[in-house]
Amino acid sequence: MSQKSAVRQDNLAFIVFISCVATLGGFLFGFDSGVINGTVDGLQTAFNTDSAGTGFNVASMLLGSAVGAFLAGRMADQFGRRAILIMAAVLFILSAWGSGAATGSLEFILYRVIGGLAVGAASVMTPAYISEIAPAHIRGTLTTVQQVAIIVGFFGAFISNYFLADISGSSLAELWFGFATWRWMFWAELVPATIFFLALFFIPESPRGLVAAGKTDKAEKVLGRLFGAAEAGTKVKEILSSLASDHKPSFADLRAPETKKIRTIVWVGIGLAVLQQLVGINVVFYYGSVLWQAVGFTESDALLINVISAGVSIVAVSITLLLIDRVGRKPFLVVGSVGMTLALATVVVAFSTGSLNEEGTLILSDEMGVLALIAANVYVFMFNGTWGPVMWVMLGEMFPNQIRGSGLAVSGLAQWGANFAITMTFPILLVAIGLGATYSIYAIFAALSVGFVVKMVKETRGKELEEMSG
């Protein structure tokens, strides 16, 4: 019996269920990352920070994310994928409460770093976990659900921010029990974080993680639930063979044994991770309200634009969800790179026509304002239909079993490090060189990503994880 038919007969519903539970980590990744968007004015006022200080308040989570991604990849080989997700859920809860309760910048940064640890861990563990429990013919689709969840998380944060600010009048106004609205924006995350924590106790550990830890009996039981008893023993043997495990996974495995140089596949993973951030997408998601207010929109309009952008993102990633296992990964990346380059170039042209008023706000003509808004949403559509989900799909499946944890660790560290650099520098660049010049930097990196994908990235569609080579 083929694996495909066995899955259909026995346990497809179970595989989908545990994938959906795991992707709640992606939802919280998006919510925790996006909630900061509507709170920037509140943070700046409450903590009396300048542009650099505000940038660090926003970007501080990303330092934790870099560390969380790095540690999670390695710790998962020791403690299991599910255990790391449970730990992340606890950190999400702690961060949501503390970020809203913080009374000073230092305290706020501490809780945002804690949240960052959770986001970083979830960002690498969710796609890795799904890749390790999903059959090859639907692995891309199920892993792409992670990006759907991330965007829905952003959307949920933007909707929550918009309605909370609408109820009170602004993010700075008092809402319930005498607390400012921006604090409630953070506390809203407590609900999904608690649900995630409880749901994780209803899913099994990754069978490939169990085999790597030497727990083959438990792995065979899990595989039986996933693919049927007839397939379980065979899959265990395939995993053991691919691991060639006379030793446990370690960072030393990232070097090719013949040359002692870092494996090419590791550099490809780092390149994908870094380029995904250097195209500037999180400027839109972290600073969307600041960006649109900088070109003349009101706070309410800017928050509504964020909601529209998140809705556009959901449409884009839903299309990818339907096609990725038919079309493959590499074509999506190429199309996305070209599309983002053109859209960002259009944004630069629109912003370059503006002039600054006495308050330093960029004033655009009605035509250029509409062009910038349309081009920015085309850019968001292209990113979230291509590089957004596909980069995480690739990282979750491209590494051989022996180096998956370590490969995810270094790629995740690179991804969140680049995210931090982009997020930290945006408010500084906004003041120093303006929106047009800042966006031209992101457009250049989008153009460079075309050549990188064409030359360096290999297709992984339809391959079993045991077939991946380094």
N, C-alpha and C positions, 0 to 999 in steps of 0.2 A: 504493500500500500504506500502511495506517495505521501510525503509530508503534507502537501497541500490538501489532499483529500482527508488525511487523518485529522488535520486541524479543523477542517470544516465539519467533520462528523462529531468530534469529541469536544473541543475546548475553545473554539474561536471566541465565543462570548466571554469566557473567562480571561482570555488574552486581552480582549478589548477593555474589559473591566479594570484589570490591573494596570493597563496602560493609561487609562483615564485617571486612576488614582495617582499614578506617578506624575502625570502632567499637572496635577494641582500644584506641584512644585514650580512648574513653569508659570502658572497663573500668579503665584505669589512673587516669583521673579519679576513678572511684568508689573504687578500692582505695587510692589515695594520700590521698583525703579521709577514708575510713573507718578506715584503720589507726590513726589517732591516737586513736580511741575507746578502745581497750584499753590505751593506753600512758600515759594521763594520770597515774595514780598513780606509775608508774615515773619519768616526767619530773619530777614534783613532788618525789619523794624524791631522785633523782639530782642535780637542779640546785637543790634547796632553795628553791623558789619559793612565793610566796603566791598568793592567788586571782587577783589581777590579772596576776602574772607567768605563772601557768599559762595564763590566758586568752590572753596574748600568744603564748606558745609554741604553743598550739593554733591561734590565728588568724593567725600570721605567714605561713603558707602562702598565705592569702587575699590578702595584700598583693601577693605575687608573682603570684597569679592575676589580680588586677585589671590589673596592668601587662602580664602575658602576653596576656590577652584583647585589651587595647587595641592592643598592638604587633602581634599576630598578624593582626588584621583588616587593618591597613594594609600590613604586610610581605608578606602573601599576594598583594597586587596587584602587588608588585615581583618577588617570588621564586617565587611559585606556592604553591598550597595544599599539595601533597605535600611540598615542601621544608620548610614550616613544621612539618608533622607529623613529619618526620624529625628536625628540630631538637628538637621536644618529646620524642621518644623518648630522645634522648641526655640531655636534662635529667632525665627520669624516672630513668634509670639512675644518674646522678650523685647525685641527691637521695636515692634509696633507700639507696645505700651510705653517704653522709655522715650522714644522719639517725640511722642505727643506730650509727655510729662516733663521733658527737659526744661530747666530754668536758665541754662546758659549754653554758650557755644560749645565748650569743652564737653559738657555732659551730653549734648545733642550728638556731637561727633562720635562719642563712645558708642551710643546706641545705634547710630547709623553704620558704624563699622561692624557691630554685632550683626545687624541686618545684612550687611555685605557678605559676611561669612556664610550666612544662609543662602543668599542669592548665588554666590560663587559655587557653593556645593551643589545646589539644585541645578545650576546651569550645565554642569558636566555630568552629574549623576543621573538626571532624568533621561536624557537621550541615550546614555550608556546602558541604563537599566532596560529601557524599552528595546534597544537594539539586541540585547542579550536574551530577551524572552520572546521576541517576535520572529515568526518564520520569514525567510528571505523575500518571498513574493509580496508581502505586505509591510515589510520592515520600514521602508521609506515613508509610506503613508502614516503608519502609527507614530514614527518618530517626528514627522511633520506636525502631528497634533500638539507636540510640545510648543512649536512656534505659534500655533493657533491659541494655545493656552496663554502664552506670553502676551500676545496682542490683546486677547480678551482681558488679561490682567491689567494691561495699560488702559484699555477701554473702561474697565470697571473703576480704575482709579480716577480717570478723567471724568466719568459720569458722576462718581461720588463727590469729587472736588467741585464740579459744576453745580450740583444741586445743593450741597452744603453751603457754598458761597452764595447761591441764589436765595436760600432761606434766610441767611443772616445779613446779606447785603454785600459782603466782601470777605476775603480770607482773613482780614485783620479784625473783623467785628466779633463780638462775643456771640456764642451760639447757645449751648445748653450748660447749665450749672455754672455759669460765669467764665467758662473757658473759651478762648479764641477759636474761631472756625478752623484755622490751620492745624490746631492740635487734634480736632475731631477727624480731620482728613487722615492723619496717621492712625488713630484709634480704630477707624473703620476696617483696617486690615486684620484686626483681632479675630473677626468672624471666620474668614476663609482659612486663616492660619490654624485655628483650632480644629476646623473640619479636616484639614490636611493631616494634622497630627493623629487624629483618631482613625482616619481611613487607612493609614499606613499599616495598622495592625491587622488588616484583612487581606494583605497581599504577601506573596512568598518572597524569599531571597532569590536573587539571580542565580540560575543554575550554573552558568559559567563562572561566576564568582565563587560558588560553592566548590566547584571542581578545582579552581585555582588554590583554594584554601585546604584542599585535601579531603573535603567532605563529599565524596562521590556518592555515597548512599543517599544522602539528603538531596543531592543534585538529581539523582535518578528519579526520586519521588516527585520532585517539582516538574521535571521534564515529562513525567507520566501525566501529570495534571494538564500540562501545556499541549502536548502533542500526542498523547495516548501511550499506553504501556508498550505497544509494539515498537515504537520509535525511541523510547527513553534510553534503553541500553546502547543502541547504536549511536545516539547523539553523545552519550558520555564518552564512548570510545573515540569519537571524532574530536571532541574537545580535548581529551587527554593527549591525543596524537598531535594536535595543533600547538598545544602548550609545550610539548617536548620537555616536560617539566621535571628535570632533575634538580631544579631549584625553584624557589618562589620568585615571583616577579619583583624586579628591582629597577632602579634608575640606570644601573649599568647596562640593562638590556636595550637602552636607547642607542647604544653604540653598536655598530655592525661588528660582529666577532672577527671578521676577516681583516678589516681596515682600522678598527678602533675609532672610527669617525662616527659622528652623529648620523643616524640613518636618514636617508633622503625623505622618507615618509614623515619623520618628525618635523623637518623643516617645512614640508608642505602643510602640515597641521598648524604650525606656528604662523605661516604666511596667510593661510585662510583666516585664522583667528584675528590677526592684527589688521588685515585689510578690511575685514568686516566692520571694524570700528573707525579706521582712518577715513572712511567715506563720510563720516560725520553724522550718522543716523541719530545718535543719542542726543545730539544738540536739539533736534526737533522734539524728542520725547522728554528730555529733562528740562529744557529751556523754552518749550513751545510758547508759553504765555509771555515770557520775556521777549522772545523773538517777535511775536506779532504785535505786542505793545510797542516795540521799538520801531515798527513801521506804521504806527498810528492807530491801531485797533484798541478798543477799550478792554479792560480786564475781562468783562463778561464775554465779549466777542472772542477774545483770545482763548478763553477756556472752552468756548463752544467750537472753535476751530480745532482744538485738540481732540475733541470728541469726534468731529468729522474725520480727522486724519486717522484716528484709531479705527473708525468704521471702514475706511478705505483699506486699511491694513488687513482687517479681517476678511474682506472680499478677496484681496490678493492672495493671502495664504491659504484660503479655502480652495482657490483654483489650483494651487500647487499641491495641496492635499490629494486632489483627484487625479493629478497627472504625473506625479514624481516617479511612481513605480512603472509607468508606461514610457515616459520620455527619458528618464535618467537624471543624474545629478548635474553633470558637467554642462549640458545645454542650458539649464536654468541659470547657472552661474555666469556663463558668457552673455546671455541675453540681459541679465540683470546688470552686469558691469557696463555694457553699452548704454542701456536705458538710463542708469543713474548718471553716467557721464553727461549725456545730453540734457537731462532734467536739471542737474546742478549748474551746467553752463548757462541754461536759460534763467535760473534764479540769479546767478551772478550778473547777467545782463540787466535784469530788472532792477536789482539793487543798485547797480552802478549809475542808474539814471536819477537817483534820488538826491535830495539835499537835506542838510541838517538844520533844524530850527534852533532857537535859543536854548531849549531844554536838552538838546542833543538827540532828539528823536528824528529818525530818518523819515522824510516826507516823500512819498511816491505819488505820481499821478494815479487817477482812478484806473487807467488802463494798465499801468505797470504794477499796481497793487494786485489787481486781478491776475495778471500774468504770473507774478511771484507766487501767489496762493495756489494757482493751478499747477505750476511747475513743481512746487514743493510737494503737493499731494501726488503728482505723478512719480516723483522721486520716492516718496514713502511707499507707493504702490509697488514700484519696481523692486525696492529693497525687500519688502515683506513678502513678495512673491518669489524671491530668488535667494539672495544672500542671507536674509534673516533666517528662514528655516533650513536651507540646504547646507549652510556651514555647520549647523549643529548636527544634521543628519550625517554629514561626512565625518565629523569628529567622533560621533558615536559608533561608526562602523568601519572606518578606514584602517584602523590600527590592528595588527595581529593580536590574538588573545594575550600573548606573553607580555606585550607592552601597552595594552589598552589603558590600564590605570595610569601608568607613568606618562604615556603620550597625552592623555587627557589632562594630566596635572600641569605639564609644561605649556600645552596649548591654552588651557584655561588661564594660567598665570599671564601669558602673553596677551590674551584677549582682554582681560580685565585691566591689565596695565595700560594697554592702548586706550581703552575706554576711559580710564582715569585721566590720561594725558589730554584727550580731546575735551572731556567735560571740564577739567580744571582750567584749561586755557581759553575756552570760548568767551567767558565774560571779560577776560583780559584782552583778547584779540578784538572783541566787539568795541572796546574803548580805544584801543591802540591803532587798529587799521580799518575798522568798519566791517559791516556785514558782507559787502561785495567781495573784498579781498579775502575775508575769512572763508567764505564759501568756495572761492576759487581754489583754495588749498584742498578742500574735500573733493572737488571736481578732478583735480590732478591725480589724487590717489584712486579715484574711481576708474580713471583712464588706465592707470598702471595695472589695475586688477585684471583688465582684459588679457593682457599678455601673460600674466602669472597663471591664470586659469588655463589658457590655451597650451602653455608650455609645460606646466608642472602637475596639473591635477589629472588623475586617472579615474575613470568611471568605476563605480562600485555597485551599480544597479544589478539586482538578481544574484549576487554572490553570497554564499554562506560566509559567516564571520570566520570560519575555519580556513577559508580560501584566501583571506587577506594576507598580503606579503609585505615585508618591510624593506 
